[in-house]
């Protein structure tokens, strides 16, 4: 500013005052904007924690379901093994009885 500038009618002083007011307005707006952003971030964090809890519960239930499905899938195989075991036992018993009876039917 020049020394001859009167503060009441100086254009630079008026422009500086206008810029100060505009800066204060932007600062107020940015404070509100930052507050809203932090509130949204907080809400997202809470939502994320809730989703994590739900997913952990779903993982546990999925593990239980997988175990039950595997158990059900193994049952037919176990039944087949049991049937084969019974048949082999019956054949072995019949063979022992045949041997004990003196091997009837064999020429001699």
Secondary structure, DSSP 8 states (H G I E B T S, - for coil): --TT--TTT-HHHHHHHHHHHHHHHHHHHHHHHHHHHHHHHHHHHHHHHHHHHHHHHHHHHHHHHHHHHHHHHHHHHHHHHHHHHHHHHHHHHHHHHHHHTT-TTS--
